[in-house]
Amino acid sequence: MRRLYQPYLDFLKLPDVAALFAVAALSRMPISMTALALTLYLRETLGDFARAGTVVGAYFIAVALVAPVLGRLIDRIGPRLPLLVTGWVQPLVLSAVFFTARWHWGLPWVLAAAVLAGLLPPPLTILTRTLWRHRFSSDGERRMAYALDSVMTELNFTLGPALVGLMVALTTTGVALVVAIVCNFLAFLVFINSRALSHWQPGEGGERHWLGPLTDGRLVLYFCLGFGLTFCLGLFEVGYPAYALAIASPGFSGLLIALNGFGSALGGALYGTWRSHKSLEQQFAITLTVLIVPFVLHALLPQLPVFIVVAFCGGLAVAPALTSLTLLTTRRAPALYATEALTWSSTFIISGLGTGMGAAGYFIDTWSLTSTFWLGAGVVGTMALCAWLMKQ
């Protein structure tokens, strides 16, 4: 056990590293809180999940679309001004979502406010991931940084919704959303007043293409693989609740998702200390190959005990796959497009997750739950083949 945590303890003792990770953890928690709080509040005020889902979906589509624009702007003028503008304005616009829904102004007004809020996201997550590239120069340190980053993300997206659920149980959905909005603003204040931005390094000069990092075919391939990976994760996000309903135990949906998340966090922690002579491309291919197994087992063995074990064990490969893909992206992206490349990656990842969730619902309603897991096995298998064929 000591061999697992000692490298991280030594890593966190490096100058500013522990403080940077603390800031990153605090700044990301409100993101996961906002998604659930907004969904529950809008479901209550608008009357159903259909309209609430439409508004929340539009919000995240706007976030995905604006990410590359923000990334390019940051690469050109630096992070401080975009962060200041979005950090102060977005909480105000999220407050507009709260009040337009509360005062029953109608779906168009709520939708418009949500889209505007989605177009003004403080780029905290992307900035922290770019800062790991600036702070660390060796592949080993970057791998540990991004692995720890993935673990934090999994924990944030587990603890954040749990806090919202507790607030809703003790108070109301409105209070939960207000707290989430306030936490978003506090996260911005913590980040902007920390030493995180002192590690920022301006990109090298050079001629910029209007397509930015999309001119690099290998980077585009990485973006597409990120889309496919999170597409498969989206199948899990809908497949687990559907399975829980199918066995008349809806309470197990949260358990299965949580087990998958904890498995991913553990896998990320193990990957960060993994010493391998294999190339990053091979490491990524291995994690994708391993991910085929849980989809096949879910399709073949639908018994609950098997689902519980496979949900956890299948998660072990998720964070390593995302981490190795991020490392490949940061290594390939030129300094000229350092932030923009990660924002494009984020756009493909968010889009893949949403598309996967939509596809899962369609396959379950049209065919069966089993077909959804076979779809996942097919997609991740194709991606694994592409990864193995990548040149070293």
C-alpha positions in Angstrom: 0.0 0.0 0.0 2.9 2.4 0.8 4.2 1.9 -2.7 0.9 3.3 -4.0 0.7 6.5 -1.9 4.4 7.3 -1.2 5.1 8.5 -4.8 2.1 10.9 -4.5 3.3 12.2 -1.1 6.7 12.9 -2.6 5.1 14.5 -5.7 2.9 16.8 -3.6 5.9 18.0 -1.7 7.3 19.6 -4.9 7.0 23.5 -4.8 3.4 24.7 -5.2 2.1 21.3 -6.3 -0.1 20.6 -3.2 -1.5 24.1 -3.3 -2.3 23.9 -7.1 -4.1 20.6 -6.6 -6.1 22.0 -3.7 -7.1 25.0 -5.8 -8.1 22.7 -8.7 -10.2 20.5 -6.4 -12.0 23.5 -4.9 -12.6 25.1 -8.2 -14.1 21.9 -9.8 -16.6 20.9 -7.2 -19.2 23.5 -8.1 -19.3 22.3 -11.7 -20.7 18.9 -10.7 -23.0 20.5 -8.1 -24.5 22.9 -10.7 -25.5 20.2 -13.1 -27.6 18.2 -10.7 -28.9 21.3 -8.8 -30.0 22.9 -12.0 -31.8 19.8 -13.2 -33.7 19.2 -10.0 -34.7 22.9 -9.6 -35.9 23.2 -13.2 -37.8 20.0 -13.0 -39.6 21.4 -10.0 -40.3 24.9 -11.5 -40.9 23.9 -15.1 -43.0 20.9 -14.2 -41.2 17.9 -15.8 -37.9 16.4 -16.7 -38.4 16.9 -20.4 -38.2 20.7 -20.2 -35.6 20.6 -17.5 -33.5 18.3 -19.6 -33.9 20.5 -22.6 -32.6 23.5 -20.7 -29.7 21.7 -19.0 -28.8 20.0 -22.3 -28.7 23.4 -24.1 -26.5 24.8 -21.3 -23.9 22.0 -21.7 -24.0 22.2 -25.5 -23.2 25.9 -25.2 -20.3 25.1 -22.9 -19.0 22.5 -25.4 -19.3 24.9 -28.3 -17.6 27.9 -26.7 -14.7 26.0 -25.2 -12.4 26.2 -28.3 -13.2 29.9 -28.7 -12.1 30.5 -25.1 -9.1 28.3 -25.5 -7.9 30.3 -28.6 -8.5 33.6 -26.8 -6.5 32.4 -23.8 -3.6 31.3 -26.0 -3.6 34.7 -27.6 -4.1 37.1 -24.7 -3.5 35.0 -21.6 -5.9 33.6 -19.1 -6.5 36.5 -16.7 -9.0 38.7 -18.6 -11.2 35.8 -19.9 -11.2 34.4 -16.4 -12.1 37.7 -14.8 -15.0 38.4 -17.2 -16.5 34.9 -17.0 -15.9 34.5 -13.3 -17.9 37.7 -12.5 -20.6 37.5 -15.2 -21.6 33.8 -15.2 -22.9 33.7 -11.6 -25.2 36.6 -12.5 -26.5 34.8 -15.6 -27.1 31.6 -13.6 -29.0 33.8 -11.2 -31.1 34.9 -14.2 -31.9 31.2 -14.9 -33.0 30.8 -11.3 -35.3 33.8 -11.3 -36.8 33.4 -14.8 -37.8 29.8 -13.8 -39.0 30.9 -10.3 -41.1 33.7 -11.7 -42.6 31.5 -14.5 -41.4 33.7 -17.4 -41.7 30.7 -19.7 -39.4 28.1 -21.3 -37.9 30.5 -24.0 -36.6 32.9 -21.4 -35.2 30.2 -19.1 -33.6 28.5 -22.2 -32.1 31.8 -23.4 -30.6 32.5 -19.9 -29.2 28.9 -19.7 -27.6 29.2 -23.1 -26.0 32.5 -22.2 -24.7 31.0 -19.0 -23.2 28.1 -21.0 -21.4 30.6 -23.3 -19.7 32.2 -20.3 -18.1 29.3 -18.4 -15.1 30.2 -16.2 -12.3 28.0 -17.8 -11.1 26.7 -14.5 -10.8 23.0 -15.5 -9.1 23.7 -18.8 -6.7 26.2 -17.2 -5.6 23.7 -14.5 -5.0 21.0 -17.1 -3.0 23.5 -19.2 -1.0 24.5 -16.1 0.1 20.9 -15.5 1.8 21.1 -18.9 3.5 24.4 -18.0 4.4 23.3 -14.5 5.9 19.9 -15.4 8.3 19.1 -18.2 8.9 15.3 -17.8 6.5 12.7 -19.0 6.6 10.9 -15.6 5.6 14.0 -13.7 2.9 14.9 -16.2 1.5 11.4 -16.0 1.3 11.6 -12.3 -0.2 15.1 -12.4 -2.9 14.1 -15.0 -3.6 10.9 -13.2 -4.1 12.7 -9.9 -6.2 15.2 -11.8 -8.5 12.4 -13.1 -8.8 11.0 -9.6 -9.9 14.4 -8.3 -12.4 14.8 -11.1 -14.0 11.4 -10.3 -14.2 12.4 -6.6 -15.6 15.8 -7.5 -18.3 14.3 -9.6 -19.2 11.9 -6.9 -19.1 14.2 -3.9 -20.6 17.2 -5.7 -24.0 15.5 -6.5 -24.0 13.9 -3.1 -23.8 17.3 -1.4 -26.6 18.6 -3.6 -28.7 15.5 -2.8 -28.1 16.2 0.9 -29.1 19.9 0.6 -32.3 19.0 -1.3 -33.2 16.5 1.4 -32.7 19.0 4.1 -33.9 22.2 2.4 -35.2 22.8 -1.2 -34.0 22.5 -4.7 -33.9 26.3 -4.9 -31.6 26.5 -1.9 -29.4 23.8 -3.5 -29.1 25.8 -6.8 -28.3 29.1 -5.0 -25.6 27.4 -3.0 -24.2 25.9 -6.2 -24.1 29.4 -7.8 -22.4 30.9 -4.8 -19.9 28.1 -4.8 -19.1 28.8 -8.5 -18.3 32.4 -7.7 -16.2 31.4 -4.6 -14.3 28.9 -6.8 -13.4 31.7 -9.2 -12.2 33.9 -6.4 -10.1 31.1 -4.9 -8.5 30.4 -8.3 -7.9 34.0 -9.4 -6.3 34.9 -6.0 -4.1 31.7 -5.9 -0.6 31.3 -7.4 -1.9 29.1 -10.1 -1.7 31.7 -12.9 2.0 32.4 -11.9 2.9 29.2 -13.7 1.3 30.2 -16.9 3.7 30.4 -19.9 2.7 32.3 -23.0 2.6 30.3 -26.2 5.4 30.6 -28.7 5.1 33.1 -31.5 4.3 31.9 -35.0 1.7 31.9 -37.7 -1.7 30.7 -36.6 -4.1 28.9 -38.8 -7.8 29.7 -38.4 -8.4 26.0 -37.8 -5.9 26.0 -35.0 -5.0 22.5 -33.8 -7.5 20.9 -36.1 -4.9 21.2 -38.9 -3.0 18.3 -37.2 -4.5 15.0 -38.3 -3.1 13.1 -35.3 -4.6 15.6 -32.9 -8.0 15.2 -34.6 -7.7 11.5 -34.3 -7.1 11.9 -30.5 -10.1 14.2 -30.3 -12.3 11.6 -32.1 -11.0 8.8 -29.8 -12.0 11.0 -26.9 -15.4 11.4 -28.4 -15.7 7.6 -28.7 -14.4 6.9 -25.2 -16.9 9.2 -23.5 -19.7 8.0 -25.9 -19.1 4.6 -24.3 -19.2 6.1 -20.8 -22.5 7.8 -21.7 -23.9 4.3 -22.4 -23.0 3.4 -18.8 -24.6 6.5 -17.4 -28.0 5.5 -18.9 -27.5 1.8 -19.0 -27.1 1.4 -15.2 -30.3 3.3 -14.3 -32.1 1.3 -17.0 -30.8 -2.0 -15.6 -31.8 -0.9 -12.0 -35.4 -0.2 -13.3 -35.5 -3.5 -15.2 -34.8 -5.4 -12.0 -37.3 -3.2 -10.1 -34.6 -1.8 -7.8 -34.1 1.8 -9.0 -31.9 2.6 -5.9 -29.2 0.5 -7.4 -28.6 2.9 -10.3 -26.8 5.4 -8.0 -24.8 2.5 -6.5 -23.6 1.2 -9.8 -22.6 4.6 -11.1 -20.8 5.4 -7.8 -18.9 2.0 -7.9 -17.9 2.7 -11.5 -16.6 6.2 -10.4 -14.7 4.9 -7.4 -13.2 2.1 -9.6 -12.1 4.8 -12.0 -10.5 6.9 -9.2 -8.6 3.9 -8.0 -7.5 3.0 -11.5 -6.3 6.6 -12.0 -4.3 6.5 -8.8 -2.6 3.2 -9.8 -1.9 4.5 -13.3 -0.1 7.6 -12.0 2.6 5.4 -10.3 2.8 2.8 -13.0 6.3 2.5 -14.4 6.1 1.0 -17.9 8.5 0.8 -20.8 5.5 0.8 -23.2 4.8 3.9 -25.2 1.9 6.2 -24.4 0.1 4.9 -27.5 0.4 1.4 -26.3 -0.7 2.3 -22.8 -3.8 3.9 -24.3 -4.5 0.9 -26.5 -4.2 -1.4 -23.5 -6.7 0.5 -21.4 -9.2 0.6 -24.3 -8.8 -3.2 -24.8 -9.5 -3.7 -21.1 -12.7 -1.6 -21.4 -14.2 -4.1 -23.9 -14.5 -6.6 -21.0 -17.1 -4.9 -18.8 -19.4 -4.2 -21.8 -19.3 -7.8 -22.9 -19.8 -9.1 -19.3 -22.8 -6.8 -18.8 -24.4 -8.1 -22.0 -23.8 -11.7 -21.2 -24.3 -11.9 -17.4 -27.1 -9.6 -16.3 -27.2 -10.9 -12.7 -27.0 -8.1 -10.0 -23.9 -9.5 -8.1 -22.1 -9.7 -11.4 -23.2 -6.2 -12.4 -21.9 -4.8 -9.1 -18.5 -6.4 -9.4 -18.1 -5.5 -13.1 -19.2 -1.9 -12.6 -16.3 -1.4 -10.1 -13.7 -3.4 -12.0 -14.7 -1.9 -15.3 -14.2 1.6 -13.9 -10.5 0.7 -13.2 -9.6 1.4 -16.8 -11.6 4.6 -17.3 -9.3 7.2 -15.7 -6.2 5.6 -17.1 -7.7 5.8 -20.6 -8.6 9.4 -20.2 -5.3 10.3 -18.6 -3.2 8.6 -21.3 -5.3 10.3 -24.0 -4.8 13.7 -22.3 -1.0 13.0 -22.1 -1.0 12.2 -25.8 -2.9 15.4 -26.6 -0.6 17.6 -24.5 2.5 16.0 -25.9 1.3 16.5 -29.5 -0.1 20.0 -29.2 2.3 22.8 -30.0 2.8 25.5 -27.4 1.0 27.9 -29.9 -2.2 26.0 -29.4 -1.6 24.5 -25.9 -4.9 25.6 -24.3 -7.0 25.5 -27.5 -6.1 21.8 -28.1 -7.3 20.9 -24.6 -10.5 22.8 -25.1 -11.2 21.0 -28.4 -10.5 17.8 -26.6 -13.0 18.9 -23.9 -15.6 19.7 -26.6 -15.3 16.3 -28.2 -15.5 14.6 -24.7 -18.6 16.5 -23.6 -20.3 15.9 -27.0 -19.4 12.2 -26.8 -20.9 11.8 -23.4 -24.1 13.5 -24.4 -24.3 11.5 -27.7 -23.7 8.2 -25.8 -26.5 9.0 -23.4 -28.9 9.7 -26.2 -27.9 6.6 -28.1 -28.3 4.5 -25.0 -31.9 5.7 -24.5 -32.7 5.1 -28.2 -31.2 1.5 -28.2 -33.0 0.6 -24.9 -36.3 1.9 -26.1 -36.0 0.4 -29.7 -34.2 -2.9 -29.0 -33.0 -3.8 -25.5 -30.7 -3.0 -22.7 -28.4 -5.8 -23.9 -28.0 -4.2 -27.3 -26.7 -1.0 -25.6 -23.8 -2.9 -24.0 -23.0 -4.7 -27.2 -22.9 -1.3 -28.9 -20.4 -0.2 -26.3 -18.3 -3.3 -26.8 -18.3 -2.7 -30.6 -17.4 1.0 -30.3 -14.6 0.6 -27.8 -13.3 -2.4 -29.7 -13.0 -0.4 -32.9 -11.3 2.4 -30.9 -8.8 -0.1 -29.4 -8.0 -1.4 -32.9 -7.3 2.2 -34.1 -5.1 2.8 -31.0 -3.1 -0.4 -31.6 -2.6 0.7 -35.3 -1.3 4.1 -34.4 2.4 4.6 -35.2 4.7 4.8 -32.2 
